[in-house]
Amino acid sequence: MPLIRVVPISESLEDESEVLPFDAIKEKLGSASFLAVGHCPCRQIGTITGEGCNRPTERCMHFGSLGRYFVEMGMARQIDLEEALQILQSATEEGLVHVCDNVEGSIRTICNCCPCCCGFFRANKALGVTTYSRSNYMATVDADSCTACALCEERCPVDAITVDEVAVVDADKCIGCGVCTPTCGGDDAIRLVVRDEVQPPPDFKTFAAARLAK
């Protein structure tokens, strides 16, 4: 039972009316009682070891009582909804993957992860361990609009896209993050669509039982 779930970038969806409640990140932020942002520990470790990237570290957001705790402990600062959305927009432009709690209705943390620093992504790639749940979307390409600019291939955090004459998406590898979509060189040639099989996050009881069993 993975701890985190990938959240798709909403502006990249084929039909925003199909955004499912558990994937609506802006809705989750709007309902949070307290918002805070702190530094990404994975990216800080990467900076210290010299194995990371140069992306900004102040990208981990915490909400509610957890957010208050981080602020009280001096590990984060309080922000408002407007700044939270600005941080998410910046993270999108930086090619970071939005992930949140893998529990239905929970909104304690939203991390903005890069595959070069994030412990979850590194473990998944190096060991094949299932460390996160993908979103219920996948990238799809309009071959007629694709210019083969290869920006989507460059930005994909899980190497799910290859480009020859046009971009091709490996549906099994794609985690539905939407990182590939904002910089598309074609006329929105690559978009997110809802997968045929939708798997909502578990409720807390199911999540806790699975984690304890493991």
C-alpha positions as CSV (number, residue, x, y, z in Angstrom):
1,M,0.0,0.0,0.0
2,P,1.9,3.1,-1.2
3,L,2.1,6.1,1.1
4,I,1.6,8.7,-1.7
5,R,-0.4,9.2,-4.9
6,V,0.4,11.1,-8.0
7,V,-1.8,14.1,-8.6
8,P,-2.3,15.2,-12.3
9,I,-1.7,18.8,-13.4
10,S,-5.4,19.8,-13.9
11,E,-4.9,22.2,-16.9
12,S,-3.6,19.3,-19.0
13,L,-6.7,17.2,-18.8
14,E,-8.6,16.4,-21.9
15,D,-11.9,17.2,-20.3
16,E,-11.8,19.1,-17.0
17,S,-15.4,18.1,-16.3
18,E,-14.0,14.6,-15.8
19,V,-11.6,15.5,-13.1
20,L,-12.4,13.1,-10.3
21,P,-12.9,14.5,-6.7
22,F,-9.8,12.7,-5.3
23,D,-7.6,14.2,-8.1
24,A,-8.9,17.8,-7.8
25,I,-5.8,19.4,-6.2
26,K,-7.2,23.0,-6.2
27,E,-10.3,21.8,-4.4
28,K,-8.2,20.1,-1.8
29,L,-6.2,23.2,-1.1
30,G,-9.3,25.4,-0.9
31,S,-10.7,23.1,1.9
32,A,-7.5,23.1,4.0
33,S,-7.8,24.9,7.4
34,F,-4.1,25.8,7.5
35,L,-1.4,26.0,4.8
36,A,2.3,25.9,5.2
37,V,5.4,25.3,3.0
38,G,8.8,23.9,4.0
39,H,11.9,22.7,2.3
40,C,12.1,19.4,0.5
41,P,14.3,17.0,2.6
42,C,15.1,14.9,-0.5
43,R,16.4,17.9,-2.5
44,Q,18.3,19.2,0.5
45,I,20.1,15.8,0.9
46,G,20.9,15.9,-2.9
47,T,22.4,19.3,-2.5
48,I,24.6,18.1,0.4
49,T,25.8,14.9,-1.4
50,G,26.2,16.7,-4.7
51,E,23.9,14.1,-6.4
52,G,20.8,16.3,-6.7
53,C,19.5,19.1,-8.9
54,N,19.4,22.8,-8.7
55,R,15.6,23.1,-8.4
56,P,14.2,25.2,-5.5
57,T,13.9,23.3,-2.2
58,E,10.9,25.2,-0.7
59,R,8.3,23.0,-2.4
60,C,6.8,20.7,0.3
61,M,3.4,21.9,1.5
62,H,1.6,20.7,4.7
63,F,-1.9,21.4,5.8
64,G,-4.2,21.4,8.8
65,S,-2.7,20.3,12.2
66,L,0.4,18.9,10.5
67,G,1.1,22.3,8.9
68,R,0.7,24.0,12.2
69,Y,3.1,21.6,13.8
70,F,5.8,22.2,11.2
71,V,5.4,26.0,11.6
72,E,5.6,25.7,15.4
73,M,8.7,23.6,15.1
74,G,10.3,26.1,12.8
75,M,10.4,23.7,9.8
76,A,7.9,25.6,7.6
77,R,6.2,28.9,7.2
78,Q,2.5,29.7,6.9
79,I,1.2,30.7,3.5
80,D,-2.2,31.6,2.0
81,L,-4.1,29.9,-0.8
82,E,-2.9,32.3,-3.4
83,E,0.8,31.6,-2.6
84,A,0.1,27.8,-2.4
85,L,-1.3,27.9,-6.0
86,Q,1.7,30.0,-7.1
87,I,4.0,27.4,-5.7
88,L,2.2,24.6,-7.5
89,Q,2.3,26.6,-10.7
90,S,6.1,27.2,-10.3
91,A,6.6,23.5,-9.5
92,T,4.7,22.6,-12.7
93,E,6.9,24.9,-14.8
94,E,10.0,23.3,-13.1
95,G,8.8,19.8,-14.2
96,L,8.1,18.5,-10.7
97,V,5.5,15.8,-10.0
98,H,2.7,16.7,-7.6
99,V,2.0,13.9,-5.0
100,C,-0.3,13.8,-2.0
101,D,-1.5,11.4,0.7
102,N,-2.8,8.1,-0.7
103,V,-5.9,8.2,1.5
104,E,-9.4,9.3,0.4
105,G,-10.3,12.7,1.8
106,S,-6.9,13.3,3.4
107,I,-5.0,16.5,2.7
108,R,-2.0,16.6,5.0
109,T,0.9,17.0,2.5
110,I,1.5,17.8,-1.1
111,C,5.1,17.3,-2.2
112,N,6.5,18.4,-5.6
113,C,9.0,15.8,-6.5
114,C,11.8,15.4,-9.0
115,P,13.0,11.9,-10.0
116,C,16.7,12.7,-9.4
117,C,16.2,13.5,-5.7
118,C,12.9,12.0,-4.4
119,G,13.4,8.9,-2.3
120,F,10.2,7.4,-3.6
121,F,11.1,7.8,-7.3
122,R,14.7,6.7,-6.8
123,A,13.6,3.5,-5.0
124,N,11.1,2.8,-7.6
125,K,13.5,3.2,-10.5
126,A,16.5,1.4,-8.8
127,L,14.7,-1.4,-7.0
128,G,11.4,-1.7,-8.8
129,V,9.6,-1.1,-5.5
130,T,6.0,0.2,-5.7
131,T,6.5,3.4,-3.7
132,Y,3.6,5.5,-5.1
133,S,0.2,5.1,-6.8
134,R,-0.2,6.6,-10.2
135,S,-3.1,9.0,-10.9
136,N,-6.2,7.8,-12.8
137,Y,-5.0,9.5,-16.0
138,M,-2.5,8.8,-18.7
139,A,-0.8,10.9,-21.4
140,T,-2.0,10.5,-25.0
141,V,-0.6,12.0,-28.2
142,D,-2.3,13.5,-31.2
143,A,0.1,12.3,-33.9
144,D,-1.2,14.9,-36.4
145,S,-0.3,17.7,-34.1
146,C,2.9,16.4,-32.7
147,T,6.1,18.2,-34.0
148,A,8.5,15.6,-32.4
149,C,10.1,18.4,-30.4
150,A,11.0,15.8,-27.7
151,L,10.3,18.2,-24.8
152,C,7.8,15.7,-23.4
153,E,10.4,12.9,-23.5
154,E,12.9,15.1,-21.8
155,R,10.5,16.1,-19.0
156,C,8.9,12.7,-18.3
157,P,10.0,11.6,-14.8
158,V,9.6,7.9,-15.5
159,D,10.9,7.5,-19.1
160,A,7.4,6.7,-20.4
161,I,7.8,8.7,-23.6
162,T,9.9,8.1,-26.6
163,V,10.1,10.3,-29.7
164,D,11.0,9.3,-33.3
165,E,8.7,10.7,-35.9
166,V,6.1,11.4,-33.2
167,A,5.9,11.0,-29.4
168,V,4.8,7.6,-28.2
169,V,3.6,7.0,-24.6
170,D,4.1,3.7,-22.8
171,A,0.8,3.3,-21.0
172,D,2.2,0.9,-18.4
173,K,5.0,3.2,-17.4
174,C,3.0,6.5,-17.5
175,I,2.0,7.7,-14.0
176,G,-0.5,10.4,-15.2
177,C,1.4,13.3,-13.7
178,G,1.0,15.7,-16.7
179,V,4.5,17.0,-16.4
180,C,4.9,16.4,-20.1
181,T,2.0,18.7,-21.2
182,P,2.8,22.3,-20.3
183,T,5.8,22.7,-22.7
184,C,4.4,20.7,-25.7
185,G,5.8,22.2,-28.9
186,G,2.8,21.1,-30.9
187,D,-0.8,22.4,-30.7
188,D,-1.4,20.7,-27.3
189,A,-0.4,17.5,-29.0
190,I,0.0,15.6,-25.7
191,R,-2.8,15.6,-23.1
192,L,-4.1,13.6,-20.2
193,V,-7.2,11.4,-20.4
194,V,-9.0,9.3,-17.9
195,R,-7.8,5.7,-17.8
196,D,-10.3,2.9,-18.7
197,E,-9.9,1.5,-15.2
198,V,-10.2,4.1,-12.4
199,Q,-8.8,3.2,-8.9
200,P,-9.7,5.7,-6.2
201,P,-7.4,6.0,-3.2
202,P,-8.3,3.7,-0.2
203,D,-10.2,5.0,2.9
204,F,-8.2,5.4,6.0
205,K,-9.2,2.1,7.6
206,T,-8.2,0.1,4.5
207,F,-5.0,2.1,4.2
208,A,-4.0,1.6,7.8
209,A,-4.8,-2.1,7.8
210,A,-2.7,-2.6,4.7
211,R,0.3,-0.7,6.1
212,L,0.1,-2.6,9.4
213,A,-0.1,-6.0,7.6
214,K,3.0,-5.1,5.6
